């Protein structure tokens, strides 16, 4: 049954004062609800539909999931719902997932991070053919300090193919590639405002990084892009008048790259920074703040909107959707997770920098084994310097192959992807060691994607605590069934539940005695 459609006006209903009656009326979010008093003037109850004959103390208008966030976000991106299915690297956020979200009038991002250029190119062309002129889809541009040329090539591809939305993630500094994506195609509108050809959504977890995206692009970077023929002088001049990104996604305690900061602390901090920076530069349009990380239940989504988020971005929970590019075995492991079944581990793409990400710990030894590799890298200058006892453990229990054999596999990989890495490794023994260890980190993600059963204990599955919360919420419902867990059903149920909880909190502030069941939202099939 569809509960997203407007059921139309109802006849006046008698007021209810019992806990069961109040809980039932709370869920009728698409109808006006009236706070009424009982015969003695002290008892509070609820009525829905037209105002009842008795004394009405207050009325709340209908509430729709579409209205939870900032309307400016939905208008800017031509979507019905303020909801984004975020990119999950290595193509786990598939083209199929992106297309499903676009058709459901939300936004989806393809997970280009970690993929070779030809794979990203195939996905971009596939999405372009399938979605045509729809504006509400995009592709991830991930900061790649170890492969700046790949980052640049992907940025050029996205612009050349007219990808309408780009999600910039894991950036610590602004790079030429991300500034190009922001400034390319800028033009003046008839009213004098600046029109963007491509909209950039920047995912940040630190105020200093947020400020860079909130500010206009640095003149030195713009001048360099103009000198290289990548931007026109007019585009660079307009880029100096607008922020690098008009949508800033605040990423809290999430799966993948994260600083583990709570959303309730981070989002207000960056929202206040947004206000300061916007006043400083006098922007004509508001900059929207979104929320990501830890959003696996209606309670969390409702809390994000209550904090002021214009939109929400989900990640971990979508890995178990039927459209996700993850093996059935890995999805089953995720479905068993609870909120404490996560750990921090070294990140393959920023291994040498000591950057860590959050992964599933239940059923896999990846976090512990990857940590051993990083400790060896941190403490030694080359593979040859690693003590024999440590080397034996790493080769036997982690890599399952001698260092030299792994180096040959690694060498073959970089010969195809970027031969310059081989040249550098042969001149720098420590870089050679990093590449050998990164082989394990990169392979462990692919094993989880392909379902390599012999390496199940080494699966690297990006996951935050939201996955465990989602599992507890959906237990015993239709969303617990793998075949029925689509990315759109996950989204619609999270939004529907968040709207219901928002209504419940509104009524509680007016003194209505809400029972605990008024704050529970059981998933159901929505359309």
C-alpha positions, -999 to +999 in steps of 0.1 A: +000+000+000+012+035-008+014+058+021+033+085+003+004+095-018-020+122-004-051+103+008-072+135+004-094+151+031-111+130+057-143+135+077-140+149+112-128+123+137-137+122+173-109+132+197-089+104+212-072+104+247-060+069+251-023+060+245-032+037+216-055+063+200-029+091+203-001+069+188-024+061+158-032+097+152+004+107+153+011+086+122-015+104+101+011+130+091-007+140+059-037+153+078-039+184+101-039+173+137-056+192+165-046+193+201-078+192+221-087+192+258-110+168+276-142+175+295-122+184+327-100+209+308-068+192+319-065+160+298-050+165+263-059+144+232-057+145+195-082+149+166-075+147+129-093+160+098-116+191+101-115+208+135-138+190+161-167+207+179-149+208+212-122+232+224-091+232+201-059+243+218-038+243+187-035+228+152-005+215+132-008+214+094-001+183+073+035+172+072+051+154+042+086+138+040+093+161+011+092+191+034+117+179+060+147+196+045+154+229+028+132+236-002+161+254-018+179+221-021+151+203-039+146+233-062+183+236-070+186+199-079+151+194-094+142+166-069+112+158-048+130+145-017+159+161+001+178+128+001+210+115-015+224+080-018+261+087-014+289+073-034+305+041-022+339+035-037+350+008-061+316+009-078+297-004-048+273+025-055+265+011-090+250+027-121+219+007-113+216+024-079+222+058-093+195+053-120+170+040-094+175+071-072+172+095-101+139+080-112+126+082-076+132+119-077+162+118-053+200+120-061+224+091-064+262+092-069+282+066-087+312+053-066+341+061-088+367+062-060+393+034-063+383+025-099+406+026-129+399+053-155+383+029-181+358+016-155+348+052-146+345+061-182+322+031-189+300+040-160+297+077-170+287+068-206+262+042-194+245+067-170+245+094-197+227+070-221+202+058-195+194+090-177+197+115-206+189+150-196+178+142-160+197+166-137+196+146-105+225+122-107+262+123-104+296+107-100+321+109-072+354+128-076+377+115-048+409+132-037+437+110-049+470+124-035+488+093-046+474+095-081+469+132-090+469+125-127+440+100-123+420+126-103+426+152-130+416+128-158+384+118-140+375+155-135+380+162-172+359+131-181+330+143-159+330+177-174+334+165-210+305+141-206+282+167-189+278+149-156+253+172-139+263+166-103+297+159-088+304+148-052+338+158-040+351+136-011+382+131+010+397+164+000+421+180+025+431+208+002+416+223-029+432+208-060+432+220-096+408+192-105+381+201-080+384+238-087+380+231-124+348+211-117+334+241-097+343+268-122+339+252-156+310+266-175+301+294-151+281+322-169+260+352-161+222+350-160+199+377-173+194+390-138+232+392-132+235+361-111+260+334-117+247+302-133+265+269-127+268+243-154+278+216-129+268+215-093+294+204-068+285+188-035+315+188-012+318+162+016+337+176+046+344+166+082+366+194+093+359+232+096+391+242+079+383+221+049+347+233+049+360+269+048+380+262+016+349+250-002+327+278+012+351+304-001+357+314-037+384+294-054+420+307-047+432+332-074+464+312-079+446+281-088+422+300-111+451+318-128+469+285-134+438+269-150+433+300-173+470+299-182+467+262-191+436+268-213+413+249-190+392+279-180+383+311-197+390+344-181+353+350-177+348+317-159+377+325-136+363+360-129+329+345-120+345+318-099+359+346-077+324+357-068+309+323-057+318+296-033+336+265-046+305+245-036+270+256-028+262+223-011+284+213+019+278+178+032+289+175+068+302+139+072+302+127+108+308+092+121+305+074+088+318+043+071+349+048+050+370+079+055+358+096+087+371+116+117+344+099+139+330+132+151+293+133+162+269+150+139+253+170+167+286+187+173+300+190+137+269+202+118+261+232+140+298+242+139+300+241+102+266+258+098+278+287+119+310+288+098+289+288+067+270+319+079+302+337+087+318+330+054+287+339+034+285+372+052+322+379+045+318+374+008+282+387+004+269+358-017+236+363-034+225+327-029+225+307+003+249+278+007+231+246+018+243+223+045+237+185+043+242+157+068+260+124+064+273+097+087+253+076+112+220+079+093+206+044+095+172+049+113+143+074+111+154+088+145+188+097+131+174+112+099+149+133+119+177+145+142+198+156+112+169+177+098+163+190+133+199+202+135+192+222+103+203+200+075+189+209+041+194+173+029+207+139+042+232+115+026+231+078+034+259+054+027+266+022+048+230+011+048+228+011+010+255-015+007+229-042+015+205-030-012+198-052-041+214-026-064+247-025-045+279-038-061+288-061-032+288-098-030+260-117-013+284-130+012+296-095+022+260-083+023+251-111+047+280-101+070+267-066+070+232-078+079+246-094+110+263-062+123+254-044+154+264-008+163+296-018+180+308-041+152+331-016+135+368-006+138+392+018+123+418+006+097+444+022+074+430+036+041+445+022+009+444+055-010+461+075+018+481+047+034+514+067+037+496+096+053+483+075+081+446+082+072+422+057+086+387+046+077+359+028+094+352-008+085+331-038+096+349-058+123+324-086+128+334-117+109+365-103+093+401-098+105+408-070+080+412-041+105+437-060+127+457-073+098+458-040+080+469-024+112+499-048+114+509-037+079+508+000+088+528-006+119+555-023+099+555+005+074+557+031+102+586+014+120+608+004+091+624+020+060+620-009+036+608-045+033+643-057+039+645-040+072+615-057+087+626-083+113+623-119+103+597-128+129+575-099+118+580-107+082+570-143+087+537-133+103+529-108+076+536-131+048+519-161+063+488-146+080+481-114+061+495-114+026+496-152+023+525-148-001+562-138+001+569-101-002+586-106-035+556-124-050+533-096-039+557-071-054+555-088-087+517-087-086+518-051-076+543-042-103+520-058-130+491-037-117+510-004-118+524-012-153+488-010-165+477+018-143+506+042-139+542+030-147+556+061-129+548+044-096+572+015-105+600+040-113+594+057-080+593+025-060+625+012-075+642+045-064+625+046-030+625+013-010+599+027+015+575+036-013+580+000-027+570-013+008+539+009+008+528-003-026+532-040-014+511-034+017+486-014-003+481-044-025+465-062+005+443-032+013+431-028-023+426-065-028+406-069+004+379-046-009+378-064-043+375-098-025+344-085-007+329-072-039+335-104-059+328-128-030+362-145-028+353-171-002+389-181+005+396-146+017+365-140+037+384-132+068+402-105+049+371-087+035+374-049+038+338-037+041+333+000+048+308+004+075+297+028+103+275+022+134+245+032+113+245-003+097+239-020+131+211+005+140+195-001+106+196-039+112+179-036+145+152-013+131+144-035+102+145-068+120+114-089+114+101-065+087+100-067+049+133-048+047+150-076+065+145-097+033+175-093+010+154-095-022+131-066-011+157-043+003+160-018-026+178+015-023+145+034-029+126+015-002+154+022+022+152+059+014+114+062+014+111+044+048+138+065+064+120+097+052+085+085+061+097+075+096+116+108+101+084+127+092+064+107+117+089+112+144+091+149+137+053+151+141+056+132+174+082+156+187+061+186+177+032+172+196+052+164+227+064+200+229+028+210+232+023+188+262+004+159+245+011+127+266+027+106+238+032+069+246+065+052+236+049+035+206+043+070+191+080+071+185+083+038+167+081+035+129+079+001+114+091-002+078+064-009+052+063-010+014+060+025+001+055+039-034 
